[in-house]
């Protein structure tokens, strides 16, 4: 696969695209990068009020705000990365039509730029863990592995959606609904134990469910993710990444004409 070859060959361009996106995102914003922290905190506050005081959910003895935040941080990264990557080709149409370069650089750069947001949110999460007295467990060393498969899934979905968006701009319009439905099918705001038994099979097909559960297991409970479910998520993510990349490369030859 020429994926890694292109990444290495065009690494400087990739780095410059990531820098450009990071600088441009909050260039004319008064609060700047404070929004990276404020948005998840606002979401956390609203959902905590609803599910801590109005509707109480079982969390295995973990305070609901931290139970939610551990899942909210990786989910926001997933949602924002896919949203940004989906429109990346259209946003860089001038470069695509005038310069020869591997087109996958653009969605990859969009996803990598969101890792900066993720890092800042993760720092806030660490502070929350201390505030709520959550002990650090040895199982947290598995976080990079969990993140790797999450990243593969995000890239695979981004390759597919960004390439389709070149030909059908409706993708960007319906993406918000798709991501909202995906979030509700993922145990971000609720524990997986609340999923009705008759719907378990359907929910288990969602690869983000084992990934989110894995984060909670290794960070909050200090236990290993269930091997069967996480193996499914890992294999699914790898397959989506490969198929997404192949689909992207197949359609890339038509981007300049359609964009």
N, C-alpha and C positions, 0 to 999 in steps of 0.2 A: 504494500500500500504506500502511495506517495504522500500520504498525509504528513508523516513525520519529516520526510525529506523537504517538503514545502515549508513546514514550520521552521525548520532550521535555516533553509536558504533565505527565507524572507523574514527572519527573526527581527531584524532591525526595523523593517516596515511595520511588522506587527506591533512592536513596542511603541512606535510613533503613533500608530492608530489608537492604541490603548491610551496613551498619554493625551492625545487630542480629545478623545471622548470624555475622559475624566475632567479635563480642564473646561470643556464646553458645557458640560451638564449643568453646572450651577454658576456659570460665568456672570450672568446678570441677576442672580438671586441675592437678596439682601442677607439671608441667613446662610447661604452657601451650603457647606457640607453638614451643617447642623441638621438639615432636613433628613440626612441619612439616619440620624439618631431619633429625630422627632417623630417621623412617620411610624416606625415600629412601636415607639413608646405610646403614641396616641392610640394606635390599634390595640395595644396591650391594655391600656387603661379602659377603653370602651368594652372590650370583650371580658375583662376582669369584672367590671361592674355587673355585666349581664349574667355571667356564668359563676360568679362567686356569691352574689347577693340575691339575684332574681331566680336563677336556675342553678342549683348546686350539682356539680358533676364529681363523680368519684375519681380521685387522682392517686390513690395508693399512698396517702399520707403526705404527699407533696403539696405545698401551697399552690393554689391554682395559677397565680401570676407567673411563677417560675416554670410550672408545668406547661403553660401556654407558650412562654417566651422561648423555651428550648426548641419548640417546633416551629414557632413563628419566624425565627431568624433564618433557618434554612429554606423555609417556604417562600419568604419574601425574596430571597436570592433567586430561587427557581423562577418565580413569577416575573421579576424584573429583568432577569437575564434573557428569558425567552421573549419577552415583550420587546426589549431593545434589539435583540438579534434578528427578530422577524422583519423589522423595517430597515435593517442595516444595508442591504443591497440597494434598495431604492434611495436611501439617504446618500449613498456614495455612487450614484449613477454616473456622475461626471468622470470619476476615475475609471469605472468599469468600461465605459465606452471609448476612452482615449488611451488607456495604458493596459498592456498585457501583464497580468499577474494572476495568481491563483485566487479565485473569487471567494473561496472559503475563509480567506484571511479576515473578511469583514464581519461575518457572524461570530467568528472566534474572538476577534478583538472586542466586540460588544459584550460577550460573555465574560471575558477576562477583566474588563473594566469594572464589572459589577462585583468582582471579588474584593475590590477596595471597600465598597459599601459593606460587604459581608464581614470583612475584618473589623471594621469600626463597630458594627452591631455585635460581633462576638466579644469585643472588649466590654461593652455594656452588659452582655450576658454574664461575663465573668464577675463583674461587680454585683450583679443581682444574685449570683450563686453565693457570694460572700454575705450579702445582706440577709438572705434567707437561711443562712447557716447550712448550705448544702456542701457536704464533704466532697473533696476531689477523689475520684476512684481511679484505680489503675486501668480500668477498662477504657478510659478516655484516650488512651494511646491508639485506639481503633478509629478515632474520628477521621484522620486522614484517609483511611481506607474507605470509610462510608462516604466521605466527600468525593473521592475519586469516582465512584460509581454514580453518584448524584450528578457530577460534572459530565460524565459520559452520556447520561440520559438527557441532560439539558442540551448538550451539543447536538445529539442526534435529532431531537425534536426541533431545535433551532435550524439545522440544515434543511429539514423538510419544509418547515413553515416559511423560512426566508426565501427559499427557491420558488415555492408556490405563490408567494406574495408578489413576486416579480410579474407574474402573468395574471393573477387575480388579486387586486388590491383589497377585495372584501375581507381577506384574511385578517388584516390589521383591525378591521371593524368588529369582527366577531371574536377576536382573540380574548378580549376582556371577559366575555361570557364563558368562553372555554376554560379560562384559568380560574374563574370563580367556581364553576361546576367542579373542576378538578380539585380545588381546595376542599370543597364540602365532601368530596369522595375520599379525602385523605384525613386521617385523624389528627388534624392540627389543633382544633378548638375543643375536641372531645376525645376521650379515651377509646381505644378500639373495642373495649368490652361492651360499649353501648350499641355496637352494630347489631341489628336484628339477625338472628341465626339464619333466616331464609335469604338474607342478602349477603352473607359472609363470602360466598363464592365470587360474587360480582366484585365486591370490595377488594378481595385478595388479588384480583387481576391488575389492580392499580400498583405499579412499581414504587410509587412514592410512599405508599403505606408502610412497607417494611423499612424504607429508608428513614422516615420520620420516627417510627418506633425504635429503630436502632439508635438514633441520636438520644432519645429519652432513656433507653436502657443503659447505655454506656455512661451518660452524664449524670442522670438523676438516681438510678437504681443500682449502678455498679454491677450490672449483669451483662453477659454476652447476648447479642441479638440471636433470636431463634435461627438455627442454621438453615432450615428448609426455606423459610420465607425470605431470608436475606439472600440466600443463594439464588432464588428465583429473581429477586430484584437485580442482583449483580449480573446474571446472565441476560435478563431482559434489557438492561441498560446497555450492555455491550453489543447486543444484537441491534438495538435501535440506533446506536452510534454508527455501526458499520453500514446498516441499510440506509440510514439518513445521509451518510457521507457519499455512498454510491449513487443514491438518488440525486443528490446535489450535483455531483460531478457529471451525471448524465444530462442534467438540464442546463448546466453552466454554459454550454456552447451556444445557447439561445438567449442568454441574458442580455447581451449587448443590443440585440435586435428588438427585444421586448420592453426593455426598460426605458 
